Amino acid sequence: MKKKILITGGAGFIGINAAAHFLRKKCEVTIYDNFFRKGSKENVQWLRSSKSRKPNIVLGDISRPSKDLTEAVKNADIILHMAAQVAVTTSIKDPLFDFNTNLLGTINLLEIMRREKSKAILIYGSTNKVYGSLSYLPIKENKLRYQFAREKQGVSENMPLDFYTPYACSKGSADQYVRDYARIYGLKNIVFRQSCIFGPHQFGIEDQGWVAWLLISAMLKKRVTIYGNGKQVRDLLYIDDLLEAIDRACESIRTTSGEIYNIGGGIKNTISVWSEFGPMIEEILGEKINATYLPWRQGDQKIFYADIAKAKKDFGWTPKTTVSSGIRMLFQWLKENKNGFTHFFDENNAGLYSAQ
């Protein structure tokens, strides 16, 4: 029997790639999205023009329960909850909007699942920001990057939670609700605390999607501004590897139900956001890029990479795409689709990095 997939935020970067992935597997896919984010309409147009099965598109806001959302939940075998307000800076400017989208929206979805006695597998796209700034962990500063003094394999799921910024508060609180609804109400929920996910159809903006944003800024010769000193370290995960993690976690639901997993590139796929990434972009473009620096942003982690051992143990998953090959694939996609995103940018746009 064909599986029915519901993707909230399905027109966004992760959502549209997930939709294409499941359509290729002959699943029935419903995209639930408010089309608030730049690039969402272009993503859906691309998906509709592809040769695969066509998705069912539902216009709706996750923060407002609706009959359409209830029907979509009732019919779903797998729910990918990716609808979110995704920027730290936006959460600081408008914490109520952030709360309504990320926390209230998640509870609305969970309540529908509870009332309807849903048997669907829910995967919630959480964030590594739930661990806070990690300022209590000793680190070393090298020429090009920071490194952990003790946590050689990275940050594990056993690290203390420290919700720093409204974004972390809303996402982290939802993270805990998703887990607890599995424990208390028997829902088949899984939490993915995701690191920096990147790949095609990522219309990076200054507040989120920094890998794509810096590539786009360099390609369009926009001003590149880095917050902090550029030695901040992140682990990157190519979108195809995230989709494989979703498949494997669903296939192992007897083990993964009610569990929380750090899903990222891990120690083998780390890069400093400008000291190392900048020269890589220069090599790809064949030209020098001058960046300017601004003070650190609130809550920015000097270093984060995920310890992904639990995911490997529970459902046999590890990333396959290296940082270098993933970035080159993203660059190639951006180059081939340049006309599809240049209208988002004007002469005043700057390439800004924030730790998302």
DOZA-929827 format. One record per residue: z, y, x of N, C-alpha, C, O in turn. Coordinates in steps of 0.001 Angstrom, whole numbers, padded with zeros to 6 digits, always signed. Each point is the difference from the previous one (the first is absolute). Example, Ala and Ser with C-alpha at 12.3 -4.5 7.8 and 13.67 -1.06 7.14 Angstrom:
DOZA-929827
+007800-005690+013190+000000+001190-000890+000000+001200+000900+000665-000019+001036/-001385+001069-001386+000060+001190+000820+000730+001090-000770+000169+001108+000509/
END
This chain:
DOZA-929827
+000000-001193+000842+000000+001193-000842+000000+001248+000881+000726+000068+000992/-001536+000907-001357-000086+001235+000764+001298+000790-000116+000523+000206-001095/-000017+000228+002232+001229+000784-000013-000285+001425-000450-001063+000554+000279/+002022+000025-000974-000100+001371-000473+000913+000876+000854+001202-000245+000110/-001797+001259+000483+000704+000851+000958+000121+001406-000566-000995+000588-000424/+002205-000046+000413+000239+001404-000357+000390+000749+001262+000914-000409+000716/-001610+001506-000444+000319+000816+001173+000324+001414-000465-000894+000743-000403/+002166-000371+000457+000353+001388-000287-000344+000825+001239+000223-000441+001127/-000767+001644-001343-000504+000762+001133-001224-000671+000598-000262+000118+001197/-000482-000820-002035-001109-000818+000466-001205+000761+000501-000900-000595+000593/+000858+001920-000820-001119+000805+000508+000308+000619+001354-000857+000661+000586/+002078-000868-000078+000362+000514+001311-000513-000896+001112-000711-000974-000248/+001075+001309+001463-000501-000711+001176+000334-001493-000036-000900-000838+000055/+002188+000505-000147+000377-001416-000029-000494-000648-001280-000518-001116+000020/+000679+001818-001130-000368-000561-001292-001466-000368-000103-000337-001066-000514/-000547+001944+000999-001439-000257-000159-000439-001146+000899-000859-000794-000382/+001446+000701+001577-000300-001140+000865+000522-001299-000600-000655-001038+000090/+001830+001095-000700+000542-001190-000658-000869-000398-001190-000250-001186-000216/-000210+002169-000554-000860-000289-001140-001277-000699+000444-000404-001000-000592/-000226+001524+001629-001229-000612+000527+000276-001412+000499-000811-000905-000198/+001940+000723+000838+000398-001305+000535+000113-001032-001124-000541-001101+000107/+001238+001458-001173+000205-000955-001095-001261-000190-000844-000213-001080-000550/-000615+002105+000442-001275-000163-000703-000910-000972+000744-000713-000789-000621/+000741+000847+001952-000790-000958+000781+000484-001428-000223-000769-000949+000148/+002036+000796-000502+000565-001327-000272-000171-000402-001469+000590-000977-000461/-001412+001753-000269-000340-000285-001399+001186+000182-000952+000029-000596-001077/+000930+001403+001465+001124+000307-000874-000386+001108-000980-000965+000730+000225/+001726-000613-001314-000142+001125-000924+000971+001089+000454+001204-000235+000101/-001730+001411+000168+000807+001070+000593+000088+001196-000944-001008+000477-000521/+002236-000006+000313+000229+001234-000755+000602+001036+000941+001026-000240+000637/-001671+001378-000563+000491+001132+000788+000675+000988-000937-000610+000483-000954/+001872-000189+001232+000760+000974-000801+000308+001184+000906+000738-000142+000975/-001300+001315-001288+000104+001130+000914-000134+001306-000782-000677+000051-001026/+001331+001005+001524-000143+001316-000632-001053+000868+000695-000242+001131-000419/-000386-001655+001480-001065+000683+000736+000428+001368+000511-000801+000932+000073/+002066-000831+000275+000554+001263+000501-000403+000239+001452-000185+001144+000414/+000053-002194+000340-000199+000116+001442-001465+000191+000355-000886-000590-000619/+000642+001432+001632-001357+000205+000493-000608-001323+000445+000654-000818+000646/-001908+000629-001003-000715-001204+000403+000071-001135-000989-000751-000968+000123/+001647+001058-001118+000168-001111-000933-001245-000222-000864-000393-001141-000243/-000218+002218-000213-001206-000143-000813-001147-000559+000832-000776-000828-000477/+000671+001284+001727-001043-000512+000891+000209-001493+000289-000960-000765+000090/+002222+000369+000053+000289-001412+000247-000457-000877-001157-000605-001052+000204/+000900+001497-001418-000387-000788-001177-001518-000034-000167-000564-001028-000374/-000088+002143+000650-001466+000014-000057-000590-001012+000974-000950-000710-000329/+001517+000648+001520-000461-000985+000975+000194-001418-000519-000895-000838+000110/+002073+000574-000678+000297-001349-000475-000929-000394-001142-000461-001139-000068/+000192+002076-000820-000888-000295-001124-001444-000235+000456-000759-000702-000668/+000389+001284+001792-001372-000154+000489-000188-001266+000827-001127-000353+000347/+002217-000327-000032-000099-001209+000825-000558-001154-000822-000085+000077-001226/-000292-001140+001914-000640-001143-000656+001005-000967-000624-000394-000935-000697/+001673+001150+000938+001022-000901-000526+000257+000289-001478-000595+000914-000572/+001467-001682-000030+000413+000255-001381+000562+001413-000118+000477+000568+000983/-000534-000008-002172+000479+001363-000207+001460-000015-000479+000391-000858-000792/+000399+001804+001274+001400+000066-000436+000121+000661-001373-000904+000694-000466/+002036-000934-000152+000365+000728-001207+000800+001223+000442+001013-000140+000687/-001452+001322-001069+000653+001249+000422+000817+000566-001154-000523+000218-001093/+001808+000018+001340+000884+000588-001005+000580+001289+000568+000655-000015+001042/-000895+001123-001722+000567+001283+000402+001417+000108-000550+000209-000057-001211/+000756+000213+002101+001384+000088-000457+000937+000421+001114-000326-000120+001181/+001478+000609-001561+001019+000487+000928+001184-000961-000043+000599-000214-001054/-000272-000356+002194+001062-000999+000071+001356+000566-000417+000883-000753-000412/-000708+002073+000514+001285+000606-000362+000167+000137-001514+001066+000382-000482/-002131-000697-000262+000068+000067-001467-000435-001345-000579-001188-000323+000028/+002125-000463-000550-000363-001309-000555-001030+000153-001123+000032+000967-000762/-000939-001933+000676-001051+000064-001012-000340-001395-000487+000346-000995+000638/-001030+000930-001777-000462-001281-000531-001002-000640+000957-000020-001219+000171/-000807+002053+000449-000985-000525+000942+000672-000697+001173-000425-001075+000425/+001486+001703+000098+000706-000608+001125+000689-001286-000439-000020-000995+000725/+000625+001010-001900+000662-001200-000514-000991-001148-000150+000296-001131+000385/-001462+001413-000941-001016-001042-000168-000470-000541+001343-000201-001203+000166/+000031+002107+000786-000450-000425+001320+001040-000899+000671-000349-000991+000640/+001629+001345-000791+001075-000812+000575+000067-001363-000682+000158-001018+000673/-000274+000987-001995+000087-001251-000758-001075-000987+000436+000227-001210-000004/-001394+001719+000380-001123-000870+000327-000076-000384+001478-000833-000824+000379/+001693+001410+000461-000159-000141+001448+000653-001269+000545+001061-000428-000455/-001732-000153+001441+000588-001082+000790+000612+000541+001290+001008-000514+000486/-001628+001553+000055+000495+000661+001209-000055+001503-000225-001010+000523-000471/+002089+000170+000804+000047+001459-000108+000254+000569+001392+000995-000324+000647/-001903+001170-000206+000202+000744+001239+000404+001414-000376-000806+000760-000536/+002034-000411+000811+000500+001327-000383-000142+000941+001185+000879+000085+000858/-002013+000625-000830-000319+000913+001092-000043+001458-000456-000231+000886+000822/+000443-000621-002094+000017+001376-000497+001212+000726+000586+001127-000487-000095/-001365+001654+000700+001108+000696+000652-000388+001420+000360-001178+000329+000139/+002194+000502+000009-000113+001271+000717+000286-000368+001441+001061-000549+000296/-001993+000842+000616+000054-000645+001317+000350+000927+001166+000024-000452+001145/+000247+001725-001399+000186+000939+001105+001444+000488+000087+000588+000412-000999/-000029-000462+002204+001348+000516+000229+000071+001488-000331+000935+000442-000667/-001916+000332+001128+000043+001452-000214-000061+000349-001483+000691+000918-000443/-001496-001626-000322-000057+000247-001444+001329-000316-000649+000432+000707-000911/+000225-001765+001370+001301-000366-000576+001041+001080+000258+000873+000236-000836/-000961+000421+001988+000950+001072+000316-000282+001242-000847+000925+000684-000437/-002203-000400+000212-000372+001162-000816+000273-000228-001483+000387+000929-000709/-000585-002152+000241+000127-000296-001427+000671-001357-000190-000666-000971-000357/+001980+000892+000593+000690-001297-000075+000006-000610-001392+000083-001221-000137/-000170+002054-000906+000000-000550-001355-001296-000752-000291+000022-001071-000607/-001153+001632+001041-001274-000691-000154+000019-001312+000778-000467-001032-000482/+001012+001092+001685+000115-001193+000832+000857-001059-000685-000362-001176-000015/+001490+001585-000550+000899-000910-000713-000697-000632-001198+000059-001215-000187/-000715+002036-000619-000643-000513-001213-001095-001011+000318-000147-001008-000690/-000614+001285+001730-001098-000897+000342+000506-001287+000640-000363-001098-000423/+001197+001240+001435+000372-001158+000806+001125-000838-000588-000077-001228-000005/+001112+001881-000487+001142-000772-000509-000113-000257-001495+000062-001149-000437/-000227+002205-000352-000117-000195-001444-001220-000859-000336+000063-000866-000872/-001172+001114+001571-001199-000793-000244+000230-001471+000265-000489-000851-000744/+001229+000541+001799+000288-001395+000323+000916-000630-001037-000214-001142-000409/+001226+001874-000016+000908-000542-001018-000742-000212-001324+000243-000983-000701/-001146+001904+000362-000809-000193-001212-000757-001325+000067-000029-000757-000970/-000572+000489+002106-000757-001241+000166+000918-001216-000070-000319-000987-000663/+001447+001057+001341+000947-001116-000009+000542-000270-001398+000189-001154-000385/+000059+002211-000368+000519-000171-001354-001020-000672-000925+000364-000818-000845/-001627+001165+001011-001045-000686-000775-000019-001474+000366-000084-000856-000881/+000160+000555+002150+000009-001391+000435+001215-000742-000559-000111-001150-000424/+001257+001806+000426+001218-000641-000521-000107-000253-001498+000294-001099-000471/-000715+002117-000280-000096-000145-001458-001018-001054-000402+000212-000757-000947/-001313+000720+001675-001077-000932-000342+000193-001376+000626-000842-000886-000143/+001981+000721+000851+000279-001277+000680-001191-000428+000871-000465-001138-000058/-000001+002079+000852-001184-000205+000829+000215-001108+001023+001048-000087+000641/-002065-000753-000504-000006-001047+001024-000836+000421+001213-000203-000789+000923/-000272+002016-000932-000873+000474+001079+000772+000137+001314+001207+000242+000006/-001917-000400+001089+000524+000333+001324-000214+001494+000217-001116+000502-000141/+002191+000206+000484-000097+001428+000291+000206+000227+001487+001005-000434+000564/-001944+001109+000071+000180+000445+001376+000095+001516-000010-000906+000693-000462/+002010-000198+000974+000246+001440+000032-000258+000550+001396+000560-000488+000982/-001403+001498-000902-000304+000650+001278+001062+001013+000364-000104+001170-000369/+001122-001604+001090+001062+000888+000471-000402+000573+001364-001177-000023+000361/+002129+000524+000374-000302+000749+001222+001060-000230+001074+001153-000304-000309/-001550+000450+001564+000973-000085+001087+000932+001204+000035+000980+000000+000745/-001273+001032-001544+000854+001190-000033+001390-000291-000568+000905+000822+000140/-000724-001983-000782+001317-000341-000543+001036-000167+001107+001202+000027-000267/-001658-000200+001510+000928-000170+001119+000428+001327+000604+000824+000019+000915/-001366+001092-001404+000406+001306+000474-000542+000343+001365-000972-000597+000462/+001599+001558+000183-000496+000508+001278+000302-000930+001170-000556+000164+001086/+001449-001154-001308+000390-000963+001048+000607+000686+001215-000086-000504+001120/+000702+001659-001354+000538+000792+001114+001155-000705+000708+000347+000369+001122/+000251-001372-001753+001127-000716+000609-000471-001060+001002+000816-000548+000742/-002105+000256-000713-000510-001002+000922-000348+000653+001340-000739+000984+000021/+001247-001502+001081-000346+000573+001303-001471-000235+000329-000530-001094-000197/-000116+002145+000703-001409-000101+000358-000219+000591+001382+000832+000743+000519/-001968-001090+000062-000399+000549+001290-001294+000787-000191-000844-000358-000822/+000701+001434+001593-001221+000800-000051-000807-000240+001261+000455+000284+001108/-001652-000807-001289-000901-000219+001123-001072+001075+000027+000042+000939-000794/-000986-001066+001687-001039+001019+000159-000834+000168-001263-000351+001122-000363/+000031-002225-000311-000905+000057-001148+000641-000367-001328-000602+000207-001053/+001811-000748+001085+000590-000480-001255+001506-000187+000119+000568-000011+001092/+000064-000137-002275+001397-000416-000060+000043-001525-000085-000967-000641-000412/+002107+000074+000810+000183-001434-000177+001458-000281-000336+000897+000732+000418/-000673-001791-001170+001364-000407-000316+000677-000524+001260-000623-000687+000809/+001902+001017-000650+000751-000505+001145+000477-001430-000239+000149-000779+000942/+000094+000434-002237+000549-001335-000302-000878-000814-000945-000220-001191+000225/-000283+001830-001282-000709-000727-001056-001431-000309+000443-000956+000598-000494/+000826-001521+001414-001304-000255+000612-001039-000474-001009-001179+000327+000134/+001589-001083-001130-000944-000513-001001-000194+000958-001172-000802-000270-000893/+001528+001381+000890-000163+000988-001052+001117-000018-001021+001037-000632+000204/-001258+001331-001303+000994+000178-001044-000117-001144-000999-001062-000208-000586/+002136-000525+000393-000003-001133-000929+000522+000427-001363+000526+001101-000164/-000680-001985-000803+000473+000265-001367+001516+000102-000074+000534+000465-001006/+000167-000889+002048+001464+000049+000013+000551+001348+000461+001211+000218-000025/-002096+000685+000446+000452+001326+000420+000577+000760-001194-000462-000188-001125/+001470+001051+001351+000569+000781-001105-001040+000925-000636-000870+000538+000684/+000973-000365-001990-000854+000950-000702+000596+001394+000142+001220+000166-000019/-002075+000822+000159+000450+001385+000164-001074+000909-000576-000870+000480+000728/+000929-000244-002041-001055+000736-000695+000039+001474+000406+000861+000760-000443/-001809-000379+001292-000069+001362+000536-001264+000641-000556-001094-000520+000218/+001215+001630-000928-001027+000732-000761-000075-000557-001418+000278-001178-000222/-000652+002020-000730-000147-000473-001385-000983-001160-000129+000190-000886-000833/-001231+000889+001650-000975-001093-000040+000679-001335+000304-000198-000976-000724/+000985+000929+001775+000704-001229+000343+000999-000382-001087+000196-001180-000287/+000439+002195-000319+000956-000271-001082-000685-000653-001193+000496-000988-000541/-001633+001538+000134-000683-000535-001180-000602-001373+000274+000143-000919-000806/-000820+000782+001955-000609-001289+000331+001061-001055+000290-000128-001151-000418/+001178+001551+001138+001048-000952+000333+000796-000453-001208+000361-001173-000105/-000083+002095-000810+000706-000374-001228-000847-000960-000830+000510-000986-000533/-001805+001278+000426-000899-000895-000727-000062-001372+000667-000013-001030-000673/-000024+001032+001980+000030-001221+000812+001172-000886-000426-000162-001206-000185/+001341+001813+000032+001190-000755-000364-000015-000448-001469+000484-001084-000325/-001037+001918-000552-000148-000409-001397-000926-001202-000124+000280-000930-000757/-001375+000948+001495-000954-001111-000055+000684-001300+000420-000166-001037-000641/+000934+001110+001722+000709-001202+000446+001038-000446-001028+000127-001190-000287/+000616+002157-000268+001083-000375-000899-000506-000537-001338+000640-000863-000601/-001790+001368+000129-000566-000554-001226-000409-001457+000198-000015-000775-000956/-000311+000405+002177-000275-001409+000290+001285-000814-000072+000016-001103-000547/+001059+001651+001101+001266-000737+000016+000638-000079-001379+000486-001057-000403/-000485+002179-000327+000722+000065-001268-000815-000548-001169+000542-000689-000865/-001822+000987+000836-000830-000355-001158-001003-001122+000286-000756-000399-000885/+000749-000102+002109-000857-001132+000311-001468+000328+000155-000845-000890-000095/+000522+002164+000333-001399+000353+000218-000438-000449+001397+000804-000084+000928/-002093-000199-000811-000534-000483+001287-000491+001200+000820-001201+000226+000147/+002154+000525+000372-000297+001243+000709+000119-000180+001508+000869-000724+000486/-001759+001398+000249+000013+000006+001460-000129+001444+000470-000814+000758-000528/+001611-000380+001514-000068+001350+000573-000672-000078+001365+000415-000769+000868/-001455+001572-000691-000656+000172+001296+000362+001374+000545-000458+001014-000526/+001281-000967+001582+000272+001278+000679-001100+000207+001028+000032-000560+001096/-000996+001370-001473-001236+000105+000759+000088+001050+001111+000587+001068-000173/-001177-001399+001297-000176+000961+001092-001268+000806-000265-000402+000143-001155/-000226+000378+002182-001202+000830-000160-001204-000899-000275-000487-000693+000893/+000020+000712-002126-001165-000785-000392-001232+000894+000141+000037+001173-000374/-001123-001719+000908-001199+000820+000171-001244-000848-000202+000039-001227+000092/-001160+001921-000374-001263-000705-000179-000960+000786-000872+000263+001159-000321/-001382-001779-000070-001013+000678-000818+000557+000490-001329+000951-000564-000541/-001563+001625+000028+000362+000631-001280+001330+000732+000083+000627+000279-001021/-000201+000028+002235+001209+000791+000192-000405+001447+000238-000418+000367+001098/+000545+000442-002131-000301+001427+000119+001267+000689+000487+000730+000614-000778/-000481-000729+002095+001239+000505+000563+000187+001485-000256-000953+000779+000043/+002180-000405-000309+000359+001408-000151+001121+000308+000976+000539-000896+000648/-000194+002178-000550+000956+000395+001024+001375-000608-000208+000751-000144+000964/-000396-000221-002199+001332-000521-000281+000067-001512-000015+001094-000564-000022/-002228-000103+000032+000026-001454-000105-001327-000555+000470-001046+000620-000188/+001093-001794+000801-001221-000604+000511-000441+000638+001300-001161+000379+000154/+002102-000259+000794-000249+000812+001200-001102-000566+000895-000694+000766+000669/+000518-002079-000642-001047-000573+000853-001363+000491-000461-000790+000504+000799/+000516-000655-002099-001279+000471-000537-000112+001507+000097-001070+000528+000303/+002180+000177-000561-000035+001460+000002-000373+000558+001376-000823+000910+000102/+001420-001447+000935-000300+000495+001338-001424-000358+000420-000663+000791+000671/+000192-001962-001056-001387-000358+000276-000967+000945-000719-000968+000484+000586/+001250-000235-001863-000851+000891-000787+000014+001410+000590-001047+000632+000143/+002243-000146+000198+000123+001350+000561-000801+000135+001290-000681+001002+000219/+000769-002025+000632-000744+000042+001261-001502-000054-000253-000765+000712+000650/+000339-001555-001594-001421-000125-000312-000569+001309-000526-001120+000380+000341/+001901+000310-001176-000468+001235-000623+000336+001234+000823-000261+001132-000407/+000851-001379+001585+000352+001084+000924+000969+000994-000633-000133+001212+000169/+001100-001741-000893+001066+000816-000564+001148+000113+001000+000083-000754+000969/+000785+001703-001229+001167+000187+000867+000926-001206-000117+000327-000418-001111/+000097-000141+002225+000924-001126+000027+001372+000492+000453+000158+000488+001119/+000832-000624-002003+001353+000441+000304+000940-001187-000113-000039-000742-000982/+000872+000568+001975+000918-001131+000057+001432+000506-000144+000405+000929+000700/+000364-001535-001605+001419+000322-000126+000789-000862+000982-000150-001222+000029/+000986+001869+000768+000707-000720+001044-000819+000016+001277-000856+000865+000188/+001123-001827+000694-000663+000003+001303-001147-000995+000110-000618-000121+001058/+000329-000590-002145-001122-000939+000020+000326-001354+000589-000862-000877+000050/+002103+000690+000400+000396-001295+000570+000603-000937-001047+000386-001126+000316/-000306+001602-001577+000531-000851-001053-000801-001288-000085-001229+000021+000058/+001919-001130-000194-000651-001308-000018+000035-000586-001405+001031+000032-000673/-002173-000569+000237-000109-000677-001287-000745-001317+000180-000823-000146+000904/+001125-000808-001776-000815-001209-000029-001019+000139-001125+000335+000402-001114/-001576-000738+001422-001104+000146-000943-000428-001363-000527+000003-000993+000727/-000368+000965-001999-000459-001243-000627-001300+000268-000735-000053+000837-000901/-000990-001547+001287-001299+000144-000643+000061-000592-001409+000674-001003-000235/-001379+001630-000685+000102-000337-001414-000271-001473-000278+000656-000590-000858/-001604-000015+001560-000311-001419-000244+001199-000891+000276+000194-001011-000674/+000609+001383+001660+001196-000789+000309+001062+000160-001085+000714-000955-000308/-000603+002140-000273+000920+000186-001123-000423-000863-001178+000846-000620-000645/-002141+000570+000356-000488-000795-001125+000268-001483+000223+000307-000727-000945/-000422+000280+002182+000325-001403+000287+001491-000252-000207+000389-001059-000492/+000448+002031+000866+001442-000141-000225+000301-000124-001492+000848-000797-000401/-001538+001580-000414+000188-000080-001448-000370-001387-000515+000743-000598-000778/-001891+000089+001213-000427-001337-000421+001024-001054+000388+000391-000833-000819/+000035+000876+002062+000910-001034+000491+001378+000083-000669+000613-001027-000294/-000134+002238+000058+001301+000158-000657-000047-000538-001432+000958-000615-000469/-002077+000850-000223-000153-000508-001362-000078-001527-000018+000565-000650-000879/-001264+000095+001851-000128-001457+000078+001330-000681+000305+000175-001182-000298/+000757+001913+000887+001303-000564+000383+001113+000569-000867+001108+000223+000488/-001385+000014-001765+000922+000736-000863+001361-000677-000146+000995+000685-000236/-000925-001990+000367+001306-000660-000094+000932+000449+001111+001220+000012-000166/-001799+000353+001295+000789+000503+001123+000135+001513-000037+001064+000533+000316/-002126+000167-000697-000045+001454+000148+000588+000768-001177+000323+001179+000144/-000173-001817-001311+000523+000704-001176+001383+000577+000280+000902-000703+000455/-000753+001994-000736+001271+000676+000212+000268+000430+001425+001083+000497+000308/-002065-000683+000570+000195+000304+001412-000641+001340+000386-000856+000534-000705/+001304-000018+001849-000513+001235+000577-000590-000310+001366+000604-000711+000804/-001802+001257-000549-000675-000265+001271-000492+001291+000636-000570+000861-000671/+000798-000737+001979-000662+001043+000773-001425-000465+000285-000212-001057+000595/-000762+001856-001027-001408-000356+000166-000682+001099+000810-000284+001086-000506/+000030-001395+001769-000646+000971+000881-000706-000702+001132-000086-001227+000030/-000416+002009+000899-000702-000575+001131+000909-000693+000986-000443-000849+000773/+001733+001212-000796+000942-000606+000926-000172+000523+001415-000787+000910+000258/+001539-001505+000646+000057+000477+001380-001365-000012+000695-000238+000821+000885/-000652-001723-001262-001299-000120+000668-001004+001061-000450-001057+000148+000612/+001377+000587-001671-000961+000962-000551+000629+001381-000154-000061+000614-001065/+000665-000142+002155+000621+001324-000008-000873+000990+000764-000812-000371+000848/+001010+001642-001181-000720+001070+000693+000790+001287-000176+000620+000209-001043/-000635+000652+002047+000617+001319-000165-001015+000919-000669-001198-000081+000272/+001687+000955-001151-000870+000670-000961-000992+000981+000618-001026+000310-000605/+001328+000181+001811-001019+000835+000645-000153-000291+001491-001119+000016+000512/+002212-000281+000193-000104-000258+001439-000943-001168+000282-000713+000003+001003/+000707-001000-001887-000889-001152+000157-001173+000033-000976-001120-000367+000354/+001379+000806-001573-001058+000029-001007-001026+001088+000305-001196-000199-000219/+001652+001346+000720-000912+001092+000326-001089-000419+000985-001183+000190-000281/+001562-000765+001446-001030-000457+000938-000935-001053-000602-001175-000060+000363/+001686-000767-001278-000863-000990-000641-001067+000684-000854-001163-000404+000009/+001568+001453-000753-000975+000746-000796-001013+000684+000906-001197+000000-000287/+001677+000582+001382-000913+000665+000936-001030-000983+000563-001170+000343+000166/+001611-001545+000122-000930-001018+000511-001037-000371-001064-001183-000148+000307/+001630-000002-001554-000911-000365-001082-001032+001102-000241-001189-000271-000167/+001670+001529+000151-000893+001130-000294-000770+000472+001237-001045+000638-000125/+001557-000948+001304-000646+000457+001220+000178+001476+000263-000872+000641+000587/+002010-000089-001023+000261+001418+000233+001494+000268+000045+000794-000786-000517/-000414+001884+001129+001392+000392+000145+000507+000620-001292-000722+000742-000665/+001963-001046+000313+000613+000559-001205+001275+000724+000415+000880-000591+000627/-000784+001842-000970+001195+000784+000303+000912+000040-001220-000403+000434-001079/+001623-000888+001265+000981+000003-001086+001068+001055+000272+000344+000267+001151/+000168+000322-002211+001145+000898+000104+001212-000704-000595-000129-000899-000831/+001322+001331+001275+001222-000699-000378+000932+000922-000778+000142+001182+000314/+000487-001753-001335+000987+000710-000809+001319-000758+000050+000030-001153+000429/+001083+001793-000870+001300-000683+000053+000013-001289-000836-000826-000201-000891/+001782-000646+001213+000162-001270-000714+000242+000247-001485+000562+001024-000389/-000986-001960-000417+000284+000046-001430+001280-000758-000322+000413-000895+000736/+000212+001275-001862+001250-000621-000418-000192-001501-000218-000959-000435-000639/+001889-000341+001184-000001-001438-000240-001015-000784+000800-000119-001212-000184/-000627+001872+001078-001036-000697+000755+000639-000999+000968+000922+000337+000742/-001424-001553-000765+000485-001023+000917-000736+000141+001336-001228+000067+000036/+001983-000024+001051-000660+000055+001304-000723-001306+000294-001014-000019+000698/+001538-001051-001230-000656-001288+000179+000295-000902-001186+001140-000096-000454/-002162-000553-000034+000189-001069-000970-001098-001033+000185-001189+000321+000010/+001605-001540+000132-000918-001113-000217+000798-001157-000592+001174-000195+000316/-001828-000552-001166+000675-001006-000802+000158-001315+000755-000903-000446+000708/+002053-000147-000875+000188-001397+000378-000534-000822-001175+000586+000018-001083/-001673-000724+001283-000678-000703-001095+000257-001509+000037-000753-000780-000584/+001821+000378+001277+000299-001425+000158+000296-000676-001338-000361-001161-000191/+001007+001860-000731+000359-000615-001282-001251-000373-000793-000052-001073-000601/-000959+001952+000595-001242-000302-000707-000688-001216+000612-000534-000845-000719/+000550+000762+002030-000604-001152+000671+000736-001278-000374-000628-001024-000268/+001941+001078+000248+000819-001170-000321-000189-000446-001449-000153-001191-000269/+000163+002153-000669+000004-000353-001422-001379-000327-000557-000122-000867-000865/-000930+001553+001350-001324-000318-000558-001116-000010+001043-001174+000159-000333/+001550-000345+001587-000967-000277+001043-000992+001104+000292-001157-000264+000327/+001614+001518-000447-000915+001133+000163+000261+000745+001301+001148+000271+000351/-002210+000053+000353+000021+000944+001112-001312+000781-000017-001014-000527-000456/+001008+001772+000942-001239+000787+000012-001041-000604+000943+000333-000611+001015/-001603+000800-001383-001101-000501+000824-000798+001132+000655-000629-000206+001038/+000653+001395-001637-000823+001113+000474+000791+000856+000979+001089+000473-000325/-001630-000273+001515+000672+000853+000980-000150+001467-000380-000888+000371-000768/+001769+000452+001319-000072+001439-000245-001358+000550+000419-000630+000743-000753/+000183-001099+001935-001253+000526+000530-001190-000374-000881-000811+000862-000338/+000699-002130-000036-001143-000417-000820+000082+000587-001397-001025+000362-000578/+002239-000260+000020+000166+000582-001327-000391+001465-000043-000659+000444-000940/+001064+000308+001954-000340+001424+000057-001503+000188+000142-000573+000907-000604/-000054-001741+001383-001459+000103+000162-000731-000363-001290-001022+000604-000324/+001532-001574-000406-000611-000338-001294+000169+001134-000998-000919+000306-000761/+002109+000324+000763+000219+001143-000889-000927+001149+000373-000598+000625-000875/+000475-000345+002166-000890+001071+000446-001440-000260-000452-000686+000913-000460/+000241-002145+000592-001365-000330-000413-000187+000233-001483-001036+000509-000429/+002044-000884-000365-000084+000229-001453-000029+001503-000302-000790+000451-000829/+001644+000315+001495+000026+001449-000208-001344+000623+000362-000501+000870-000713/-000074-001314+001816-001290+000545+000434-001094-000312-001026-000841+000848-000297/+000860-002061-000236-001029-000407-000960+000201+000650-001365-000942+000083-000788/+002156+000377+000501+000307+000571-001312+000435+001458+000095+000721+000501-000863/-001165+000168+001914+000425+001374+000267-000277+000923-001178+000819+000864-000316/-001951-001036-000330-000352+000867-001126+000916-000203-001201+000043+000827-000911/+000684-001932+000922+000865-000288-001131+001335+000696+000025+000689+000042-001019/-000296+000515+002170+001315+000640+000050-000008+001415+000555+001024+000681-000066/-002153-000209+000617+000007+001331+000615+000295+001102-001010+000510+001058+000366/-000833-001304-001654+000244+001047-000994+001488+000192-000295+000370+000943-000698/+000490-001829+001222+001440+000179-000176+000556+001049+000957+001127+000464-000173/-001910-000090+001176+000497+000833+001078-000728+001334+000025-001206+000067-000238/+001942+000986+000527-000626+001297+000185+000334+000504+001394+000674-000689+000766/-001127+001852-000441+000165+000497+001371+001444+000257+000376+000324+000118+001182/+000550-000032-002178+001410+000276+000305+000824-001260+000164+001169+000063+000382/-001779-001226-000673+000753-001251+000133+000348-000259+001450-000806+000257+000894/+001998-000763-000660+000431-000379+001339+000339-001480+000005+000378-000564-001026/-000515-000058+002190+000403-001387+000129+001470-000051+000364+000376+000306+001132/+000446-000687-002074+001446+000007+000218+000524-001412-000005-000397-000812-000836/+001291+000507+001765+000643-001303-000011+001410+000143-000550+000759+000863+000442/-000414-001699-001395+001405-000164-000367+000290-001486-000034-000896-000810-000235/+002132+000458+000465+000339-001417+000184+000048-000721-001336+001048-000065-000643/-002172-000469+000234-000077-000760-001247-000281-001446+000313-000105-000820-000913/
END
